[in-house]
Amino acid sequence: MASRIKRVGVVVKKGSLDSAKLARELLEYGARELELEMMLDCEASSEVLWSNVFRLGVDPIDAVVVIGGDGTLLRTLHRLGDRQVPIMTVRMGRRGFLLDVPPFEAVNRLRDLAEGRFSIVEYMRLRATIASNGFSMPPALNDVVIQSWGPSKTKVTRLVVYVDEDILYSIDGDGVIVATPIGSSAYALAAGGPVVDVELESVVVVPLAAMQFNAKPVVLSPRRKISIRVASGSGPAACVVDGQSVELLKPGDMVLIERAPVPAKIIRFARVNSYDRLRYVAF
Protein backbone atom coordinates (compact mmCIF):
# COMPACT_ATOMS: atom_id res chain seq x y z
CA MET A 1 0.00 0.00 0.00
CA ALA A 2 1.25 3.48 -0.91
CA SER A 3 1.85 6.19 1.68
CA ARG A 4 -1.07 8.16 3.06
CA ILE A 5 -2.19 11.18 1.06
CA LYS A 6 -3.66 14.09 3.03
CA ARG A 7 -3.02 17.31 1.09
CA VAL A 8 -4.20 17.27 -2.52
CA GLY A 9 -3.81 20.10 -5.00
CA VAL A 10 -5.96 20.40 -8.13
CA VAL A 11 -4.61 21.88 -11.39
CA VAL A 12 -7.09 22.73 -14.15
CA LYS A 13 -6.79 23.22 -17.90
CA LYS A 14 -7.19 26.92 -18.59
CA GLY A 15 -10.32 28.00 -20.41
CA SER A 16 -12.07 24.63 -20.13
CA LEU A 17 -15.54 24.80 -18.58
CA ASP A 18 -15.76 21.00 -18.33
CA SER A 19 -12.41 20.84 -16.51
CA ALA A 20 -13.45 23.62 -14.12
CA LYS A 21 -16.75 21.88 -13.37
CA LEU A 22 -15.03 18.56 -12.62
CA ALA A 23 -12.41 20.33 -10.50
CA ARG A 24 -15.14 21.83 -8.32
CA GLU A 25 -16.76 18.40 -7.94
CA LEU A 26 -13.49 16.77 -6.89
CA LEU A 27 -12.63 19.58 -4.48
CA GLU A 28 -15.99 19.32 -2.75
CA TYR A 29 -16.02 15.52 -2.67
CA GLY A 30 -12.47 15.22 -1.36
CA ALA A 31 -13.03 17.74 1.41
CA ARG A 32 -16.49 16.56 2.44
CA GLU A 33 -16.41 12.79 1.98
CA LEU A 34 -12.72 11.89 2.22
CA GLU A 35 -11.59 14.50 4.76
CA LEU A 36 -8.70 15.54 2.56
CA GLU A 37 -7.25 19.02 2.57
CA MET A 38 -8.24 19.96 -0.97
CA MET A 39 -6.50 22.95 -2.52
CA LEU A 40 -6.92 24.70 -5.86
CA ASP A 41 -4.03 25.91 -7.99
CA CYS A 42 -3.90 29.69 -7.57
CA GLU A 43 -3.75 30.11 -11.35
CA ALA A 44 -7.25 28.61 -11.61
CA SER A 45 -8.83 30.80 -8.92
CA SER A 46 -10.59 32.94 -11.55
CA GLU A 47 -12.23 29.88 -13.13
CA VAL A 48 -13.12 27.72 -10.10
CA LEU A 49 -14.71 29.04 -6.92
CA TRP A 50 -12.71 27.59 -4.00
CA SER A 51 -11.27 29.41 -1.00
CA ASN A 52 -8.29 27.15 -0.22
CA VAL A 53 -5.64 27.84 -2.87
CA PHE A 54 -1.96 26.90 -3.19
CA ARG A 55 1.06 27.89 -5.25
CA LEU A 56 2.24 24.95 -7.35
CA GLY A 57 5.94 24.33 -6.87
CA VAL A 58 6.05 26.50 -3.74
CA ASP A 59 3.56 25.27 -1.14
CA PRO A 60 3.91 21.74 0.32
CA ILE A 61 1.57 19.16 -1.19
CA ASP A 62 1.25 15.36 -1.03
CA ALA A 63 -0.24 14.85 -4.50
CA VAL A 64 -1.53 16.81 -7.46
CA VAL A 65 -4.61 16.04 -9.57
CA VAL A 66 -4.20 17.36 -13.12
CA ILE A 67 -7.44 17.83 -15.06
CA GLY A 68 -6.88 18.50 -18.75
CA GLY A 69 -4.64 17.22 -21.52
CA ASP A 70 -0.98 16.57 -22.25
CA GLY A 71 -0.19 20.28 -22.30
CA THR A 72 -1.68 20.79 -18.84
CA LEU A 73 0.37 17.89 -17.48
CA LEU A 74 3.60 19.13 -19.07
CA ARG A 75 3.10 22.66 -17.73
CA THR A 76 2.40 21.22 -14.27
CA LEU A 77 5.63 19.21 -14.33
CA HIS A 78 7.58 22.29 -15.42
CA ARG A 79 6.13 24.35 -12.59
CA LEU A 80 7.00 21.61 -10.10
CA GLY A 81 10.60 21.45 -11.35
CA ASP A 82 12.62 19.04 -9.20
CA ARG A 83 9.95 18.68 -6.52
CA GLN A 84 8.99 15.01 -6.23
CA VAL A 85 5.20 15.25 -6.09
CA PRO A 86 3.12 12.37 -7.52
CA ILE A 87 0.49 13.34 -10.08
CA MET A 88 -2.93 11.81 -10.72
CA THR A 89 -4.02 12.55 -14.29
CA VAL A 90 -7.61 13.05 -15.48
CA ARG A 91 -7.98 13.01 -19.27
CA MET A 92 -10.35 15.68 -20.61
CA GLY A 93 -10.23 14.63 -24.24
CA ARG A 94 -9.83 11.66 -26.54
CA ARG A 95 -6.05 11.37 -26.44
CA GLY A 96 -3.31 11.55 -23.85
CA PHE A 97 -0.39 9.15 -23.55
CA LEU A 98 0.14 9.72 -19.84
CA LEU A 99 -3.38 10.67 -18.79
CA ASP A 100 -5.17 7.65 -17.42
CA VAL A 101 -8.41 8.53 -15.67
CA PRO A 102 -11.55 9.38 -17.69
CA PRO A 103 -13.79 12.06 -16.13
CA PHE A 104 -16.53 9.63 -15.09
CA GLU A 105 -14.03 7.67 -12.97
CA ALA A 106 -12.35 10.68 -11.34
CA VAL A 107 -14.35 10.64 -8.08
CA ASN A 108 -13.73 6.92 -7.50
CA ARG A 109 -10.04 7.28 -8.30
CA LEU A 110 -9.79 10.16 -5.83
CA ARG A 111 -11.16 7.82 -3.18
CA ASP A 112 -8.58 5.20 -4.19
CA LEU A 113 -5.92 7.88 -3.85
CA ALA A 114 -7.11 8.83 -0.36
CA GLU A 115 -7.24 5.17 0.74
CA GLY A 116 -3.82 4.26 -0.66
CA ARG A 117 -4.96 2.01 -3.52
CA PHE A 118 -2.49 3.20 -6.14
CA SER A 119 1.07 2.83 -7.36
CA ILE A 120 3.59 5.37 -8.62
CA VAL A 121 5.38 4.91 -11.94
CA GLU A 122 8.55 6.93 -12.52
CA TYR A 123 9.43 8.29 -15.94
CA MET A 124 12.88 9.47 -16.92
CA ARG A 125 13.36 13.14 -17.79
CA LEU A 126 16.07 15.25 -19.40
CA ARG A 127 17.80 18.42 -18.19
CA ALA A 128 18.96 21.08 -20.66
CA THR A 129 21.48 23.68 -19.52
CA ILE A 130 22.70 26.68 -21.52
CA ALA A 131 26.48 26.53 -21.09
CA SER A 132 27.16 30.24 -21.59
CA ASN A 133 25.12 31.37 -18.59
CA GLY A 134 24.50 28.15 -16.64
CA PHE A 135 20.74 28.51 -16.99
CA SER A 136 18.91 25.19 -16.49
CA MET A 137 15.56 24.79 -18.19
CA PRO A 138 12.69 22.82 -16.61
CA PRO A 139 13.13 19.04 -16.76
CA ALA A 140 11.79 17.59 -20.03
CA LEU A 141 9.38 14.68 -19.91
CA ASN A 142 9.09 14.40 -23.71
CA ASP A 143 11.94 16.19 -25.44
CA VAL A 144 14.47 18.96 -25.75
CA VAL A 145 14.47 20.46 -29.25
CA ILE A 146 17.13 22.76 -30.68
CA GLN A 147 15.34 24.28 -33.63
CA SER A 148 15.06 27.14 -36.08
CA TRP A 149 13.41 30.20 -34.57
CA GLY A 150 11.99 33.52 -35.67
CA PRO A 151 9.30 34.70 -38.07
CA SER A 152 11.29 34.33 -41.29
CA LYS A 153 13.57 31.32 -40.75
CA THR A 154 15.34 32.29 -43.97
CA LYS A 155 18.71 30.95 -42.82
CA VAL A 156 19.36 27.27 -42.22
CA THR A 157 20.08 26.24 -38.64
CA ARG A 158 23.62 24.83 -38.38
CA LEU A 159 24.30 22.56 -35.42
CA VAL A 160 27.13 20.37 -34.18
CA VAL A 161 26.00 17.46 -31.99
CA TYR A 162 28.46 15.89 -29.54
CA VAL A 163 28.13 12.67 -27.52
CA ASP A 164 30.47 12.99 -24.57
CA GLU A 165 33.52 14.55 -26.26
CA ASP A 166 32.99 13.11 -29.74
CA ILE A 167 31.13 14.67 -32.67
CA LEU A 168 28.06 12.64 -33.60
CA TYR A 169 27.27 14.82 -36.61
CA SER A 170 27.28 18.35 -37.99
CA ILE A 171 24.00 19.18 -39.66
CA ASP A 172 22.28 21.91 -41.62
CA GLY A 173 18.51 21.79 -41.35
CA ASP A 174 15.62 22.61 -39.03
CA GLY A 175 17.20 21.34 -35.83
CA VAL A 176 17.60 18.30 -33.57
CA ILE A 177 15.22 16.51 -31.20
CA VAL A 178 16.59 14.83 -28.07
CA ALA A 179 13.82 12.67 -26.63
CA THR A 180 13.09 10.42 -23.68
CA PRO A 181 11.46 7.00 -24.17
CA ILE A 182 8.07 8.65 -23.50
CA GLY A 183 8.93 11.41 -25.97
CA SER A 184 9.95 8.90 -28.63
CA SER A 185 6.25 8.48 -29.47
CA ALA A 186 5.66 12.25 -29.79
CA TYR A 187 7.49 14.81 -31.95
CA ALA A 188 10.47 12.48 -32.44
CA LEU A 189 8.22 9.83 -33.99
CA ALA A 190 6.71 12.34 -36.41
CA ALA A 191 10.25 13.34 -37.42
CA GLY A 192 11.18 9.76 -38.32
CA GLY A 193 12.60 8.49 -35.05
CA PRO A 194 12.00 5.04 -33.55
CA VAL A 195 9.46 4.18 -30.87
CA VAL A 196 11.31 3.13 -27.71
CA ASP A 197 9.83 0.93 -24.98
CA VAL A 198 9.14 3.21 -22.00
CA GLU A 199 10.89 0.73 -19.70
CA LEU A 200 14.10 0.94 -21.73
CA GLU A 201 16.03 3.84 -20.27
CA SER A 202 17.54 5.61 -23.24
CA VAL A 203 17.82 8.87 -25.14
CA VAL A 204 16.78 9.27 -28.79
CA VAL A 205 18.49 11.85 -31.01
CA VAL A 206 16.55 12.72 -34.17
CA PRO A 207 17.70 15.31 -36.77
CA LEU A 208 14.99 17.58 -38.19
CA ALA A 209 15.03 17.84 -41.99
CA ALA A 210 18.82 17.57 -42.14
CA MET A 211 20.50 18.17 -45.50
CA GLN A 212 23.13 15.53 -44.69
CA PHE A 213 21.87 12.13 -45.81
CA ASN A 214 23.92 10.27 -43.18
CA ALA A 215 22.40 12.18 -40.24
CA LYS A 216 20.10 9.44 -38.96
CA PRO A 217 18.29 8.93 -35.63
CA VAL A 218 20.44 7.42 -32.88
CA VAL A 219 19.49 5.71 -29.61
CA LEU A 220 21.93 6.37 -26.76
CA SER A 221 22.47 5.36 -23.16
CA PRO A 222 21.14 7.94 -20.66
CA ARG A 223 24.62 7.93 -19.11
CA ARG A 224 25.90 9.80 -22.17
CA LYS A 225 26.20 13.56 -22.11
CA ILE A 226 24.87 15.26 -25.21
CA SER A 227 26.05 18.72 -26.23
CA ILE A 228 24.63 20.72 -29.13
CA ARG A 229 26.45 23.80 -30.39
CA VAL A 230 24.93 26.44 -32.64
CA ALA A 231 27.57 26.77 -35.34
CA SER A 232 28.96 29.97 -36.82
CA GLY A 233 26.77 31.30 -39.62
CA SER A 234 23.63 29.59 -38.31
CA GLY A 235 20.24 31.19 -38.53
CA PRO A 236 18.27 32.07 -35.37
CA ALA A 237 17.69 29.10 -33.06
CA ALA A 238 16.04 28.25 -29.76
CA CYS A 239 16.02 25.51 -27.14
CA VAL A 240 12.44 24.34 -26.61
CA VAL A 241 11.53 21.99 -23.75
CA ASP A 242 8.36 19.91 -24.12
CA GLY A 243 6.94 22.56 -26.45
CA GLN A 244 6.40 24.74 -23.36
CA SER A 245 9.59 26.56 -22.33
CA VAL A 246 11.78 28.47 -24.80
CA GLU A 247 15.29 29.91 -24.53
CA LEU A 248 16.72 31.80 -27.51
CA LEU A 249 20.17 30.84 -28.78
CA LYS A 250 22.85 32.55 -30.87
CA PRO A 251 25.83 31.20 -32.81
CA GLY A 252 28.43 29.86 -30.40
CA ASP A 253 25.91 28.88 -27.74
CA MET A 254 26.13 25.33 -26.40
CA VAL A 255 23.25 23.36 -24.86
CA LEU A 256 24.19 20.52 -22.51
CA ILE A 257 21.59 17.75 -22.25
CA GLU A 258 21.72 14.94 -19.71
CA ARG A 259 19.47 12.79 -17.61
CA ALA A 260 17.58 14.82 -15.02
CA PRO A 261 18.20 13.76 -11.41
CA VAL A 262 14.49 13.60 -10.57
CA PRO A 263 11.98 11.53 -12.60
CA ALA A 264 8.34 12.41 -13.17
CA LYS A 265 6.07 10.50 -10.77
CA ILE A 266 2.70 9.50 -12.22
CA ILE A 267 0.00 7.85 -10.11
CA ARG A 268 -1.47 4.67 -11.57
CA PHE A 269 -4.52 2.69 -10.48
CA ALA A 270 -4.01 -0.27 -12.81
CA ARG A 271 -1.22 -1.98 -14.72
CA VAL A 272 0.04 0.12 -17.62
CA ASN A 273 0.12 -1.51 -21.06
CA SER A 274 2.44 0.72 -23.06
CA TYR A 275 1.72 -1.06 -26.34
CA ASP A 276 -2.02 -0.46 -26.05
CA ARG A 277 -1.19 3.19 -25.46
CA LEU A 278 0.99 3.30 -28.56
CA ARG A 279 -1.74 1.78 -30.73
CA TYR A 280 -4.22 4.30 -29.36
CA VAL A 281 -2.05 7.42 -29.38
CA ALA A 282 0.73 7.06 -31.91
CA PHE A 283 -0.70 5.00 -34.75
C-alpha positions as CSV (number, residue, x, y, z in Angstrom):
1,M,0.0,0.0,0.0
2,A,1.2,3.5,-0.9
3,S,1.9,6.2,1.7
4,R,-1.1,8.2,3.1
5,I,-2.2,11.2,1.1
6,K,-3.7,14.1,3.0
7,R,-3.0,17.3,1.1
8,V,-4.2,17.3,-2.5
9,G,-3.8,20.1,-5.0
10,V,-6.0,20.4,-8.1
11,V,-4.6,21.9,-11.4
12,V,-7.1,22.7,-14.1
13,K,-6.8,23.2,-17.9
14,K,-7.2,26.9,-18.6
15,G,-10.3,28.0,-20.4
16,S,-12.1,24.6,-20.1
17,L,-15.5,24.8,-18.6
18,D,-15.8,21.0,-18.3
19,S,-12.4,20.8,-16.5
20,A,-13.5,23.6,-14.1
21,K,-16.7,21.9,-13.4
22,L,-15.0,18.6,-12.6
23,A,-12.4,20.3,-10.5
24,R,-15.1,21.8,-8.3
25,E,-16.8,18.4,-7.9
26,L,-13.5,16.8,-6.9
27,L,-12.6,19.6,-4.5
28,E,-16.0,19.3,-2.8
29,Y,-16.0,15.5,-2.7
30,G,-12.5,15.2,-1.4
31,A,-13.0,17.7,1.4
32,R,-16.5,16.6,2.4
33,E,-16.4,12.8,2.0
34,L,-12.7,11.9,2.2
35,E,-11.6,14.5,4.8
36,L,-8.7,15.5,2.6
37,E,-7.2,19.0,2.6
38,M,-8.2,20.0,-1.0
39,M,-6.5,23.0,-2.5
40,L,-6.9,24.7,-5.9
41,D,-4.0,25.9,-8.0
42,C,-3.9,29.7,-7.6
43,E,-3.7,30.1,-11.3
44,A,-7.2,28.6,-11.6
45,S,-8.8,30.8,-8.9
46,S,-10.6,32.9,-11.5
47,E,-12.2,29.9,-13.1
48,V,-13.1,27.7,-10.1
49,L,-14.7,29.0,-6.9
50,W,-12.7,27.6,-4.0
51,S,-11.3,29.4,-1.0
52,N,-8.3,27.1,-0.2
53,V,-5.6,27.8,-2.9
54,F,-2.0,26.9,-3.2
55,R,1.1,27.9,-5.3
56,L,2.2,25.0,-7.3
57,G,5.9,24.3,-6.9
58,V,6.1,26.5,-3.7
59,D,3.6,25.3,-1.1
60,P,3.9,21.7,0.3
61,I,1.6,19.2,-1.2
62,D,1.2,15.4,-1.0
63,A,-0.2,14.8,-4.5
64,V,-1.5,16.8,-7.5
65,V,-4.6,16.0,-9.6
66,V,-4.2,17.4,-13.1
67,I,-7.4,17.8,-15.1
68,G,-6.9,18.5,-18.7
69,G,-4.6,17.2,-21.5
70,D,-1.0,16.6,-22.2
71,G,-0.2,20.3,-22.3
72,T,-1.7,20.8,-18.8
73,L,0.4,17.9,-17.5
74,L,3.6,19.1,-19.1
75,R,3.1,22.7,-17.7
76,T,2.4,21.2,-14.3
77,L,5.6,19.2,-14.3
78,H,7.6,22.3,-15.4
79,R,6.1,24.3,-12.6
80,L,7.0,21.6,-10.1
81,G,10.6,21.5,-11.3
82,D,12.6,19.0,-9.2
83,R,9.9,18.7,-6.5
84,Q,9.0,15.0,-6.2
85,V,5.2,15.3,-6.1
86,P,3.1,12.4,-7.5
87,I,0.5,13.3,-10.1
88,M,-2.9,11.8,-10.7
89,T,-4.0,12.5,-14.3
90,V,-7.6,13.1,-15.5
91,R,-8.0,13.0,-19.3
92,M,-10.3,15.7,-20.6
93,G,-10.2,14.6,-24.2
94,R,-9.8,11.7,-26.5
95,R,-6.0,11.4,-26.4
96,G,-3.3,11.6,-23.9
97,F,-0.4,9.2,-23.6
98,L,0.1,9.7,-19.8
99,L,-3.4,10.7,-18.8
100,D,-5.2,7.6,-17.4
101,V,-8.4,8.5,-15.7
102,P,-11.5,9.4,-17.7
103,P,-13.8,12.1,-16.1
104,F,-16.5,9.6,-15.1
105,E,-14.0,7.7,-13.0
106,A,-12.4,10.7,-11.3
107,V,-14.4,10.6,-8.1
108,N,-13.7,6.9,-7.5
109,R,-10.0,7.3,-8.3
110,L,-9.8,10.2,-5.8
111,R,-11.2,7.8,-3.2
112,D,-8.6,5.2,-4.2
113,L,-5.9,7.9,-3.8
114,A,-7.1,8.8,-0.4
115,E,-7.2,5.2,0.7
116,G,-3.8,4.3,-0.7
117,R,-5.0,2.0,-3.5
118,F,-2.5,3.2,-6.1
119,S,1.1,2.8,-7.4
120,I,3.6,5.4,-8.6
121,V,5.4,4.9,-11.9
122,E,8.5,6.9,-12.5
123,Y,9.4,8.3,-15.9
124,M,12.9,9.5,-16.9
125,R,13.4,13.1,-17.8
126,L,16.1,15.3,-19.4
127,R,17.8,18.4,-18.2
128,A,19.0,21.1,-20.7
129,T,21.5,23.7,-19.5
130,I,22.7,26.7,-21.5
131,A,26.5,26.5,-21.1
132,S,27.2,30.2,-21.6
133,N,25.1,31.4,-18.6
134,G,24.5,28.1,-16.6
135,F,20.7,28.5,-17.0
136,S,18.9,25.2,-16.5
137,M,15.6,24.8,-18.2
138,P,12.7,22.8,-16.6
139,P,13.1,19.0,-16.8
140,A,11.8,17.6,-20.0
141,L,9.4,14.7,-19.9
142,N,9.1,14.4,-23.7
143,D,11.9,16.2,-25.4
144,V,14.5,19.0,-25.7
145,V,14.5,20.5,-29.3
146,I,17.1,22.8,-30.7
147,Q,15.3,24.3,-33.6
148,S,15.1,27.1,-36.1
149,W,13.4,30.2,-34.6
150,G,12.0,33.5,-35.7
151,P,9.3,34.7,-38.1
152,S,11.3,34.3,-41.3
153,K,13.6,31.3,-40.7
154,T,15.3,32.3,-44.0
155,K,18.7,30.9,-42.8
156,V,19.4,27.3,-42.2
157,T,20.1,26.2,-38.6
158,R,23.6,24.8,-38.4
159,L,24.3,22.6,-35.4
160,V,27.1,20.4,-34.2
161,V,26.0,17.5,-32.0
162,Y,28.5,15.9,-29.5
163,V,28.1,12.7,-27.5
164,D,30.5,13.0,-24.6
165,E,33.5,14.6,-26.3
166,D,33.0,13.1,-29.7
167,I,31.1,14.7,-32.7
168,L,28.1,12.6,-33.6
169,Y,27.3,14.8,-36.6
170,S,27.3,18.3,-38.0
171,I,24.0,19.2,-39.7
172,D,22.3,21.9,-41.6
173,G,18.5,21.8,-41.4
174,D,15.6,22.6,-39.0
175,G,17.2,21.3,-35.8
176,V,17.6,18.3,-33.6
177,I,15.2,16.5,-31.2
178,V,16.6,14.8,-28.1
179,A,13.8,12.7,-26.6
180,T,13.1,10.4,-23.7
181,P,11.5,7.0,-24.2
182,I,8.1,8.6,-23.5
183,G,8.9,11.4,-26.0
184,S,10.0,8.9,-28.6
185,S,6.2,8.5,-29.5
186,A,5.7,12.2,-29.8
187,Y,7.5,14.8,-32.0
188,A,10.5,12.5,-32.4
189,L,8.2,9.8,-34.0
190,A,6.7,12.3,-36.4
191,A,10.3,13.3,-37.4
192,G,11.2,9.8,-38.3
193,G,12.6,8.5,-35.0
194,P,12.0,5.0,-33.5
195,V,9.5,4.2,-30.9
196,V,11.3,3.1,-27.7
197,D,9.8,0.9,-25.0
198,V,9.1,3.2,-22.0
199,E,10.9,0.7,-19.7
200,L,14.1,0.9,-21.7
201,E,16.0,3.8,-20.3
202,S,17.5,5.6,-23.2
203,V,17.8,8.9,-25.1
204,V,16.8,9.3,-28.8
205,V,18.5,11.9,-31.0
206,V,16.5,12.7,-34.2
207,P,17.7,15.3,-36.8
208,L,15.0,17.6,-38.2
209,A,15.0,17.8,-42.0
210,A,18.8,17.6,-42.1
211,M,20.5,18.2,-45.5
212,Q,23.1,15.5,-44.7
213,F,21.9,12.1,-45.8
214,N,23.9,10.3,-43.2
215,A,22.4,12.2,-40.2
216,K,20.1,9.4,-39.0
217,P,18.3,8.9,-35.6
218,V,20.4,7.4,-32.9
219,V,19.5,5.7,-29.6
220,L,21.9,6.4,-26.8
221,S,22.5,5.4,-23.2
222,P,21.1,7.9,-20.7
223,R,24.6,7.9,-19.1
224,R,25.9,9.8,-22.2
225,K,26.2,13.6,-22.1
226,I,24.9,15.3,-25.2
227,S,26.1,18.7,-26.2
228,I,24.6,20.7,-29.1
229,R,26.5,23.8,-30.4
230,V,24.9,26.4,-32.6
231,A,27.6,26.8,-35.3
232,S,29.0,30.0,-36.8
233,G,26.8,31.3,-39.6
234,S,23.6,29.6,-38.3
235,G,20.2,31.2,-38.5
236,P,18.3,32.1,-35.4
237,A,17.7,29.1,-33.1
238,A,16.0,28.2,-29.8
239,C,16.0,25.5,-27.1
240,V,12.4,24.3,-26.6
241,V,11.5,22.0,-23.7
242,D,8.4,19.9,-24.1
243,G,6.9,22.6,-26.4
244,Q,6.4,24.7,-23.4
245,S,9.6,26.6,-22.3
246,V,11.8,28.5,-24.8
247,E,15.3,29.9,-24.5
248,L,16.7,31.8,-27.5
249,L,20.2,30.8,-28.8
250,K,22.8,32.6,-30.9
251,P,25.8,31.2,-32.8
252,G,28.4,29.9,-30.4
253,D,25.9,28.9,-27.7
254,M,26.1,25.3,-26.4
255,V,23.3,23.4,-24.9
256,L,24.2,20.5,-22.5
257,I,21.6,17.7,-22.2
258,E,21.7,14.9,-19.7
259,R,19.5,12.8,-17.6
260,A,17.6,14.8,-15.0
261,P,18.2,13.8,-11.4
262,V,14.5,13.6,-10.6
263,P,12.0,11.5,-12.6
264,A,8.3,12.4,-13.2
265,K,6.1,10.5,-10.8
266,I,2.7,9.5,-12.2
267,I,0.0,7.9,-10.1
268,R,-1.5,4.7,-11.6
269,F,-4.5,2.7,-10.5
270,A,-4.0,-0.3,-12.8
271,R,-1.2,-2.0,-14.7
272,V,0.0,0.1,-17.6
273,N,0.1,-1.5,-21.1
274,S,2.4,0.7,-23.1
275,Y,1.7,-1.1,-26.3
276,D,-2.0,-0.5,-26.0
277,R,-1.2,3.2,-25.5
278,L,1.0,3.3,-28.6
279,R,-1.7,1.8,-30.7
280,Y,-4.2,4.3,-29.4
281,V,-2.0,7.4,-29.4
282,A,0.7,7.1,-31.9
283,F,-0.7,5.0,-34.7
